[in-house]
């Protein structure tokens, strides 16, 4: 085996680490969007989307706060963990 200098070995070692890490760690796939991201995707203002979500019965107003309804859960809506007034929606939701 030919003797390689440290300078030659470091790029080879880094290349091997990068290949291994990309093979062993899957890229996370986000299946739900926050309300603001969904509004951006739809090309509308967030407030307009909230109005539509309330109008369809997916959210309701209780004591001035938006809450997720059973109908909203049925279509895949979720309360964002740790944030009671932030919601996650399926990316293909049509309102």
N, C-alpha and C positions, 0 to 999 in steps of 0.2 A: 504494500500500500504506500503510495507516495506521501511524503511528508507535506502537510499543508500548514500554512501560517494561520495564526489566529484571525487575521483579517479575512482570509478566505473562508474560514469555518463559520464565523458569526452570521453572514447572510444565509448560508445554508441552514443553520440552526433556526434562524428566524423564519425562513421559508417553511420549514417543517412544522414549526409551531403554528403558523397561520393556516396551513393546510389541515392540521389536526383539529384546530379549534373550529374551523368552519364546517368540518365534517361531524363533529360531536355536538355542537350547539345549534339547534334549529332556530331559525329566525322567527321571532314571535309574530303571530298573526292576530291582528286586532279585529274582533268580530262585532264590536259595538262602538258607536260614535257618541261623543258628548253632543248635547243639543246644539251648541254653537258650531261644531264641526259639521253636523248634519245640515244646519241652516246654510253654511258656506257652500256645501255640496249642492244644495238645492238652489242657491243663488238668491236667497231671501234673507231679510233681517231676522235676528234671533227673536225679537219680540213678535214678529209676524208668525214665526213657527210656533212659539208658545201659544199664541191665540188659536192657531189651527189645532194644536194638540188638545187644548181645553175644549174647543168646539167639537172635536171628534169624541170627546169623553175619555181620552187617554190620560189626561191630567185634570185635576180639579183644584179650585181655590178654597182653602180652609184657613180661616183667620188671617187672610192676606198672604198665605204661603201656598205655593204650588205643591200638590201631592200626587203621586202616581196612583191611578185607579186600578181595579181588577182588570178592566178592559185594556188598560195600558200594559199591564203585565202579560196578558194573553197574546199581545202582538209582539212581545219580546222586550218591552221597556223594563229598565231596572233603575233602582236608586244607586247612584255611585257610592261605593263603600266609603264610609266616613263622612259623607256629605249628604245630609238629608234633603237638600233642595237642588241637587244636581242629578241629572238623569242621563242614562245611556240608552241608545236606540239601535235597532238593526240598521245597517248602512243602506239597505234597499227599501226602507220605509217610505211609503207614499201617503201624504196627507192632503 
